[in-house]
Structure formats: C-alpha cells, structure tokens
Amino acid sequence: MLIFATFDYHFKTIFVMKRLILLAITITAFVQTGWAQKDVDTYVAVTDQEDPNTFAVIISNEHYKHEAAVPFALNDGAIFKRYLMKTLGVPEQNIKYVPDASLNDMNYNLSWLEKVIKVKQKEARAIVYYSGHGMPDEDSKKAYLLPVDGYSTEPTSGLSTEVLYKRLGAMPASQTLVFLDACFSGSKREGDMMKAARGVAIKAKSAPVSGNMVVFSAAQGNETAYPLKSKEHGLFTYFLLDKLQKSGGAVTLGELSDYVTKNVSETSIITNDKSQTPTVTAPVGSTDWRNWKMASKEAKKFETMPKAVTKVQTPVEEADKQAPAQKPKQRSFLKRNTTTEQGQ
C-alpha cells in the first residue's frame, strides 16, 4: 500500500507541475501578445516631468508636387511629435511641426531653432527630425533633403545635408540630435527610383558633423529607406518610436542606436528581401554621445490616444473653407437656357 501511495503522490505532483508550467507558458504568451498589440501610435508612455530646455523642428514631407508621395511620412512626424510631448515632456510651444514643407518653410523653422539656441546656449538641447525624400547630386554625390516643391533633378531646389549639418553644428547647444528617415540613393520609399536617378542607385557622400551633434540616418548611402506598411510608418521611424515606447524615453543613444539598427536590418531582409542598415554619424573621435539619454526619467504611465490626423489641407481647400457660401444661380424659366453654367 505504501508503494501505491508513494506512486500516487508522485503522479499527482508531476501532474500539478505540468499544469503550472502550462499556465506559466500561457501567461507569458498572453503578456507578450498583449504587449505586441500595443500600437506605438495610440499606446504612449506619458511622463510627469517637463523638459523645458529641449527644442525641436519636425519636418514631414509626404505630398510632393514633382515627385511621388512618401507613404506615411506625415504619420511619422505627427507621432514623433506626440512622443516628444508625452514621453519626453517637451512643451508644445518648443516644437515646430511642419507638414509638407517647402524649402522656405524648412529654412524658416531651422532659423527659429538657431535663434532659440543662441539665446539659451548650453542650457538647451536641439532635436531635428525629417521624414521624406532625400536625393543625391549625381555630379558631386552630395546628399540633399527634398522639400515638397523641389525637383530631384535640380539639387539647388533641395536642402544640402552638408549645409544643414554646418548650421546645426555651429549652434551652442548642449546636444543636437538629428533623425533622418530618408535615403539618398535616388530611390523612393517603395523601392523604385526617383526621376533624377535614371534607374541607378547612387551612393551619396556622408557629410561630416561637428559640435555636440549626432545624426541618425535610416539607411546607408546606396540603400532605400523602406516603409513598414503594417504599422503605417517608415521602418526606421517605427523602431525609433517602438524603443521610446518600451523604455518610457529613458534610453541612451547607444541603446537606441543598437536597437533600431538590429531591428530595421532584420525586418528589412525578412519583409523586403533588401538591406536597410541605419547609420549613426558623430564628430570624429566622439563616443560620449552613446551615454546621452533621450529622457532622464522613465515614463511609466501609459495612455491610449486616438490615431493622428495627418491630412494636410491644401491652399484650395483652405480658401474654400474660408469663403462665404454663395447662393446657387437660378435659371430663368421664361426663356430657354442656351449656355452651360460653370460647375454644372
């Protein structure tokens, strides 16, 4: 009887252990699945700490006059702004968000940033984010950011990254962070080529940086910066936001760089069967940037927010909205109408 009792005890113990292991696996899968379903756009870490000394310019160029659109560029910028405000605690008045920017728009808002940093000096941190077309100059191999009114066949209609980096590097900010979700090979976000590229990918030169500046780029010189269609973001921007979400903003630039590079590279090969390798450019010999933090304190509270509204109102739509409603013209029933009125 003792043997049977011992056997029965061990059998029940093994059965209970199996049930506990199965329960643990189920809970783990549930937690992982639950987290995976937390969309970066709508499930956002919210800090209780304000960062009044960070100033940002966000440029999102999606709808071009002379080139194909850049899918999800407006959503990229809108949600990046949301994370600056909610997760990093940057006041809205410190952020210039410029959707579908012309060259004048880009220069005007960058000038605003320069003026602010000149006043704040080392007290301030500057952040510049860009999502849109980049392009190479076929002759000089220099890289340019393309405004929505620019021509990919005319480099002077774009903003040279060399000029941009010189302007930003001259600012007396404590830190200047630049995030570019663009490629400079002449290809579009979908992978085909822009008008200027003539079907050949060009390896643009990487402009040098100076001062306390670090530049995160979505791809190497001859690669394409792809979208992640399932998430409605550029691939680079999605994993940038993803890390900010998971870390509550308390992430070093070194950790951010490692995470974005690994996940973008792997996802691009799996999804697109093409390489996309984010790069980081810092002043020669500089390694301190890896310890810089996006936020000093982790945001642990999460809020569910609505999807961003990313439709840009065209000048025609704006005029129609502001113009007073006009009474419809009335036809005369006394004689036959022999003309066709406009709009009928």
Protein Blocks (a to p, Z undefined) as FASTA:
>chain_A
ZZmmmmmmmmmmmmmmmmmmmmmmmmmmmmmmmmmmmcfklmccddfbdcfkbccddddd
fbdfkbccdehklmmmmmmmmmmmmmnopafklpccdehiafklmmmmmmmmmmmmmmnm
mmbccddddeddddddfklopacdddfkbcfklmklpccfklmmmmmmmpccfbdcdddd
ddfehpafkopacfklnopacdddddddehjbddddfbdfkbccdddfknopafklmmmm
mmmmmnnopacfklmmmmmmmmmmmmmmmmnopacdddddddehiaklmmpcfbfbdcfb
dcddddddfbdcdfklmmmmmpccdddddddfkbccfbdcehZZ
